[in-house]
Amino acid sequence: MVDARLAELIGAEGIAFWRTLGVTVVEAEPGRAVLALAMQPALGTLRAEVMHGGAIATLVDAAAGSAIRTTRAADEAPWRGMATTDLNVSYLDAATSDVTAEGRVLRVGRAIAFVQVDVRRADGTLVAVGRVTATIVRAS
């Protein structure tokens, strides 16, 4: 479940690229976000039933950014921006169904955040793990 404040922080409704791919927010709480991506032919590889690694990497990045955004304090001014500075994905198995990505903030500071992301198939099989470093541009 995602409360209205966290949905606003994540920006789920306003990210056009997510809508294009079909990325949706499933859950969010401070320091954690779960996003989903449905398997569809447009996301396939030469083997249409296998999701392309680029789609998975995008989901890793989206889950990490969402998890980071949930850490903004209620009384803090909106951030001026946030950008991924490092993204690493290790592919462990084929994604042959809908997938979910759980991003968990490992550490967030004033200007940098570190996130671990696990991507799982619908049957729970771990298909990829990611680590993301992002820079945060705060309002003041």
C-alpha positions in Angstrom: 0.0 0.0 0.0 1.2 3.5 -0.8 0.0 6.5 1.1 -0.7 9.7 -0.7 2.4 11.5 0.6 4.8 8.7 -0.5 3.1 8.4 -3.9 3.6 12.1 -4.4 7.3 11.8 -3.3 7.9 8.9 -5.7 6.2 10.8 -8.5 4.7 7.6 -9.9 2.0 9.4 -11.9 4.3 11.9 -13.4 7.1 9.8 -14.9 6.3 9.4 -18.6 9.0 6.7 -19.2 7.5 4.5 -16.4 4.1 4.8 -18.1 5.6 3.9 -21.4 7.1 0.7 -20.0 4.3 -0.1 -17.6 6.2 0.4 -14.3 3.8 0.7 -11.4 4.3 1.3 -7.7 3.1 -1.6 -5.5 4.3 -0.6 -2.0 6.2 2.1 -0.3 7.3 3.0 3.2 10.2 5.2 4.4 13.4 3.8 2.9 11.7 1.1 0.9 9.7 0.8 -2.4 8.4 -2.1 -4.4 7.7 -1.5 -8.1 6.3 -3.9 -10.7 6.8 -4.4 -14.4 4.5 -6.7 -16.4 6.0 -9.0 -19.0 4.8 -7.9 -22.5 6.1 -8.7 -26.0 7.6 -5.2 -26.4 10.0 -5.9 -23.5 11.2 -9.2 -24.9 14.5 -10.2 -26.3 15.0 -12.4 -29.4 13.3 -15.0 -27.2 10.0 -13.1 -26.8 9.2 -14.8 -23.4 12.4 -13.4 -21.8 12.4 -9.8 -20.6 15.2 -7.6 -21.9 18.0 -6.7 -19.4 17.5 -3.0 -20.2 13.9 -3.2 -19.0 15.2 -4.9 -15.8 17.9 -2.2 -15.3 15.3 0.5 -15.7 13.1 -1.1 -13.1 16.2 -1.3 -10.7 16.8 2.4 -11.2 13.2 3.2 -10.7 12.9 1.2 -7.5 16.1 2.7 -6.1 15.0 6.3 -6.9 11.6 5.6 -5.4 13.1 4.2 -2.2 15.4 7.2 -1.9 12.5 9.7 -2.4 10.6 8.2 0.4 13.3 9.3 2.8 12.5 13.0 2.4 11.2 14.4 5.7 7.6 15.8 5.7 8.9 19.2 6.7 11.7 19.3 4.1 11.3 21.4 1.0 11.0 19.5 -2.3 14.3 18.4 -3.7 15.6 20.3 -6.7 16.6 17.0 -8.3 18.1 13.5 -8.0 20.3 11.6 -10.4 21.7 8.1 -10.6 25.5 8.3 -10.6 26.2 4.6 -10.5 24.1 1.6 -11.4 25.2 -2.0 -11.3 22.9 -5.0 -12.2 23.8 -8.6 -11.9 21.5 -10.9 -13.8 21.0 -14.2 -12.1 18.2 -15.9 -14.0 15.8 -15.2 -16.9 12.8 -12.9 -16.2 10.1 -14.9 -18.0 7.0 -13.4 -16.2 5.9 -10.2 -14.5 8.6 -9.0 -12.1 8.8 -6.9 -9.0 11.8 -4.9 -7.7 12.3 -4.1 -4.0 14.5 -1.1 -3.4 15.9 -0.7 0.1 18.0 2.3 1.1 21.3 1.3 2.7 22.3 4.8 3.5 21.2 8.3 2.7 23.1 11.4 3.4 22.7 15.0 2.6 23.9 14.6 -1.0 24.3 10.9 -1.7 22.3 7.7 -1.3 23.0 4.0 -1.7 20.3 1.5 -2.5 20.1 -2.3 -2.8 17.5 -3.7 -5.2 16.2 -7.3 -5.6 14.2 -8.2 -8.7 12.0 -11.3 -8.6 9.8 -13.2 -11.0 6.1 -13.8 -10.1 7.1 -17.2 -8.6 9.5 -15.5 -6.2 12.7 -16.5 -8.0 15.5 -13.9 -7.7 16.4 -12.8 -11.3 18.6 -9.8 -10.7 20.2 -7.8 -8.0 21.3 -4.2 -8.3 23.2 -1.5 -6.4 22.5 2.1 -7.1 24.3 5.3 -6.0 22.4 8.5 -6.5 23.1 12.2 -5.9 20.5 14.3 -4.2 20.2 18.0 -4.9 18.3 19.5 -2.0 16.5 22.8 -2.0 18.9 24.4 0.4 
